[in-house]
Amino acid sequence: MKGIATCEATANIAVIKYWGKRDDELILPKNSSLSFTMDEQLKTRTTVMFLQDLKEDEFWLNGKKMDLKEKEIAERMKQLDIIRKRAEINEKALIVSINCFPTAAGFASSAAGLAALAIATLKAADLNLSGSETSIFARIGSGSASRSVLGGFVEWRKGEKDDGSDSIAVQIAPASHWPELRNVIGIVDAGKKKISSRAGMKQTIATSFLYPARMQYIEKVIEEMKKAVIAKDFQKFGEITMRESSDMHAVMLDTWPPIMYLNNISREIIYAVHELNSIEGKIIAAYTFDAGPNVHIYTTAENVARVQKMLQEYRKCCKVLKVFKR
Ligand code: 2P0
């Protein structure tokens, strides 16, 4: 029966980053990416109801009614009409979404939000699809959302087809595969970013000289990263993670005009992680930064306290410290 569904999805952190589209409409990426879907602490819960008496679609986010005519919201909610058409549903939808994210923490919630929307809408429409098929609908809302449809260590395959039917997320390993892995988050700045990822990546493709070189080696790096995670080889995993983060930020800086998401505190943390690893004589901590200055430091359970102690040095600038299982 078509009708109502409530579903949840959590945020994900990419260790091989998505930065650039080959198709802006379908949100098809230039390269494949790899991420860990985070644990339960950062999640969005969404209920979708198809109701006969409803005149217009309604979307409530954290208790506030959103304007579905607003350009960015309309673009990101396109999946609703696509799913409705596929399921041959005429009813309008009432969507109620709650972000269970720490307040003012500077976490991007769009991946969890748009993944939860895809999962709940498909379920309410009584379409029983696999996780990879579901990821196609989440992707239409936001590229990184495709990875949040699945748990554990996930690859979003770039695909080759023009219609995007092979640009899907696939689980490479379940969350239980590497139980010792931890993600210590340092919030350097909880403010809104100056340039959106969507606009920034478009500008990078248009202007960066380094970007084509990145595209030449990135698929090989993906294979190396998959091997490192499957083998739970923290040395390899850590090195690839840090180099890949810097590589993405290098093409951002090479964009014209330059895009700079890292700030001085982010850079100091990079040096501090290398110093910690150098004292240990091996990699025990690995940073990665997305489109912002906040740091995710991957480590293993036994070294969490050392990483937290290192971040304490920056507590005047690093507002929140959290530890996640992935
Ligand atoms: C990632 N980011 O792989 C990379 C790393 C930001 C830096 O995916 O235009 O919000 O909605 O597809 O998914 C952010 O991009 O962009 C992103 P759209 P999205 O996590």
Residues whose N, C-alpha, C, O or C-beta is under 5 A from the ligand:
A	BS01	2P0	A14 I16 K17 Y18 I27 S33 G141 S142 G143 S144 A145 S197 R198 D290 A291
